[in-house]
Each structure stands twice: as structure tokens, then as C-alpha cells.
Amino acid sequence: MSSFRIFDIAGSGMNAQNLRLNVVSSNLANVDAVSSSLEDTYRSRQPVFRAILDQFDSRAPATGVSMVGVVESKAPLVREYNPSHAMADEEGYIFRPNVNAVEEMANMISASRAYQNNVEVLNSARQMMMATINLG
């Protein structure tokens, strides 16, 4: 494996964490959204990732990561009785998303730290390559 491959791997990790942060920010932006029906209510979303494997050597370690999609949570939505709310349905209920702000904040911290770790990998690889060049 080429030593330059590390840049591709760390770059794909940074891209994955960036996408993860985008999904988390969407969830947090909709944490207080209100709807008058179950169908129109925002549902928490989570990214799904997969390892990118070497197409020529199935025994080789993964060569990166990619996002294959985003799934909506199957957790129940919050049904709240509030007949005076402008969005209340005919029975007086409003519906809130199934987004847990604490979990989303934990996901945001985790994604941010994983992104930082990939930046550190890139910096370390660059420094080692520069040191190797300076040996000659």
C-alpha cells in the first residue's frame, strides 16, 4: 500500500464526520418543530456508513469510509395535548419530533473529536513524510 494512501483514508474519515455533523445539526435544528399530524412531523435521522474495501485484495484492511444513506428513527413521536396551539389537530394534539437533544449533542461531540483525530493523522503523516525527505 502506498504511503500516500493515508491521506485518502483520513480524508474519507473527515468527509464522513462532516456528513455526520450535518445530520446532527439538522436534528438539532428541528428539535422544537411542531406539527399537526404524524405524517408531517420531523423524525430523527442517523447516517449509515460502510467501510470501503480494497477491490483487489479482500484480506486488506479498509481503505476508507463512505456514507450509504440516512435512516429515520422508528422511535415514537411525542404527542402533546395543547388545544390552544395554532398547529393543534381537531382533537387538540400537536406532534413533536423524536429528537433527543442530549443524544444529538453527544453525537456532535463524538463527530467533532473524530474529525479532529483525522486531522491529527494527516498532520502526523505529513510530518513523517517531511522528516523522511529531509533525511536525504
Buried (B, 14 or more C-beta within 10 A) or exposed (E): EEEEEBBEBBBBBBBBBEBBBBBBEBBBEBBEBBBBEEEEBBBBBBBEBEEBBBEEEEEEEEBBBEBEEEEEBEEEBEEEEEEEBEBBBEEEBBBBBBBBEEEBEEBBEBBBEBBEBBBEBBEEBEEEBEEEEEEE
